[in-house]
Amino acid sequence: MKPPRQPLFVAPDTYRLRRLMDAARMLPALGVGLMVLPMLWAPDPGGTRATSTDGIYLFAIWGGLIAAAALLAPRLVRPPPEPRDLRDEG
């Protein structure tokens, strides 16, 4: 019989940095998904589409992606924290 496994522990600083890196990696996929969304909208009953609302939507998404990247970038510049020896913290 195998002994029970110890749960893996990751330091909070390292965990937050990894989640932030994951968010930065997902930002382009989120952008593509949001940019494709207007193609799924149903056209007006007359069969024509108002490109003005689609254009405003696309520029708003573009600006939102720039703002999100600007918020994430400064936090990703810092070097990863040094690993601590948790046995000494008792």
N, C-alpha and C positions, 0 to 999 in steps of 0.2 A: 504494500500500500504506500502511495506517495505521501510525503508530508505536505501539509497545506502550504500553498504559496503565499509569500508575503506580498501585500499590495505594493505596486510601484509608486514611489513618491517622487514627484518632480517639484523642485523649488518654485515658489510662486512667481518670482521674477522671470525665470526661464519659461514657465507655463504661459505667462502673459505675453512674452515676446513671441513665442511660437504661435499663439492665437492671433496676434497682430500680423504676423507674417502670413498666416492663412487668410486673413481678411484681405490683405493686399493682393494675394494671389487670386482671390475670388472676384475682385473688383472688375477685371475685364469681362469675365463671364456674366456678371450681373449687368454690365453695360450693354453687352450684346443682346441679352435677353430683353432688356428694357427698350433698346433701339428697334428690335424686331416687333415689339408689341403693337405698334400702329397698323401693321399689316393685317393683324387679326381683327381689328375693329370693323364692324359692319358699316358699309357705306350708307349714306342717306337714302330714303326711299326713292329719290329721283335717280339714283345710280351714280351721282357725282360725289366726289370727296372734297372737303375743304382743306386745301393744303396749308392754309394759314394755321389752323389749329395743330396739325401734325408738325409743322415747322416749329411752332412755339414749344410743343412737347419735346421735340428732339433737342432744341437748344437748352431747355430746362434740364433735361437728363444729362446733356453734355456738361453744363455748369455744375450740376450736382456731383458728377463723377470727378471733375476737377477739384471741387471742394473736399470731397472724401479723400482723394489722393493727397491733397495738401494737409489734411489732418493726420493721415497715417504716416507720411514721409518723415517728419521730424522724429517720431518715436522709433523709427526703424534705423536711424543713422547711428544710434548709440551701439557700442560694442556689446556683445552678450555678456551678462554678468558672470563673474568668476564662480565656479562651483564651490559650494561650502561643504565642509564636513559636518554632517548633521549629528554625528556621534558625539561631538564636543559640546553641543548645545544642551545636552542632558535634560 
